[in-house]
Amino acid sequence: MGHSVRKSPSVPYGADETIYVVVDDRSKDNKPREVEVERTDFEAVLSDLMAGTFVDPVRVVAFNTLEHWSDDVSTTIAREIQCRCDMEGCGIPQYLTGFMETYIGPRQAPHC
């Protein structure tokens, strides 16, 4: 099974910018498991996740090569999604249920 990565042309070499990579399991829509999609900011990741851009997100990792760090931010993202859904008075979208349960468990009180 091959892996492919879409690269963001908006991040110049050496820029002090944090990049977020969403690992999405596309095998559920009969496409090969493949997609890692880069986003250049936290809000874009949240917007794309909540809009259903991903079939089955399994992890979100942040990288900053200039500062030499990376971090799995999946729990932070899941908590923020929970907070936003709570503020809007809506439930977690079905396509995010697995992601949310993996990182924060079944429905919990907001951690805002």
N, C-alpha and C positions, 0 to 999 in steps of 0.2 A: 504494500500500500504506500503510495507516494504522499509526500507532504509538499505543500506549496505555501509561499508566504507572499502576500501583497505588500510591497514596500511603499512607504509614504514619501512622495517626492518633496513634501513641504518641510522636511527637516534637513538642513544643510549639515554636512560633515563637521563634527566638532561642536555643534550647537549645544549650549547648556539648556537642554529641554528634556523633560520627562516624557517618555513614550509609553503608552499603554497598549499591551497586546492582549486581545481577547481570543482565547482558544475556544473554538466552537466545534462541536461534534456534528458535522453535517451528514453523518451516515443515516440519520433518521429520515432524510428526504431523498434517500437512494443515491446520493452523491458520495464519492469516496471521502473518508475522514481526512480532512486536509486543511481547513482554513484557520489561519492565524491572521487577524486583521489589526493593523496598527492604527491607533488614534493618538493625537497629540495632546489631548487634554482630558481631564477627569470628567468634565461636563459632557463632552462628546461621547464618552463611553457610557455614561448614565443615560443620555438621550437615546443612543442606539439600542441599548439593552431594553429600555422601557418601550421603545417603539416596535420591538419585535424584529429587529434587523438580523438577529442571530437565531438559528434553529434550536440549538441546545448549548448555551454557553457553559463551559466547564471550569474555566479559570480566567482570572485577569491578573496580569503581571505588569508591574511598572519597572522601567529601566531608565537610568540616567548614566550614560557612558562617561560623560565628563567628570561626574562626581564619583564614578566607580561603584554604583550600587544597583541592586535590583530587589524587588520585594513582591511577594504575592499579596495583592490588595483585594482579593476576592471577598474577604469578610467585610472590609471597609465598604466596598461597593454594595454588597448585599444589605448591609445596615442602612446605607443611604437610600437604597431603593425602598426598603421597608418604611423609613421615615417619610419619604415623599408620598408613598401610597397612603400612609396613615393621614398625612396632612390633607391630601386630596379626598380622603374618605372612600377610597376605592381599594379593592382587593389586589393581591399580587397577580399579575397576568399568568395564565396557565403555562406559557412557554418558559417562565422563569421559576416555576415551582421547584424543580429539581436543583437548580443553582442555589436558590434561597435555602432550601432544606439542608443542602450540603454544608453551607457556610454559616448559617445562624440557627439551624434547626427549624422545627415547625413554628408556625406563627408566634412571634414574641412581641413584647412591648417595644416601642421605639427606643433606639439608643442614640438619639440626636444630641 
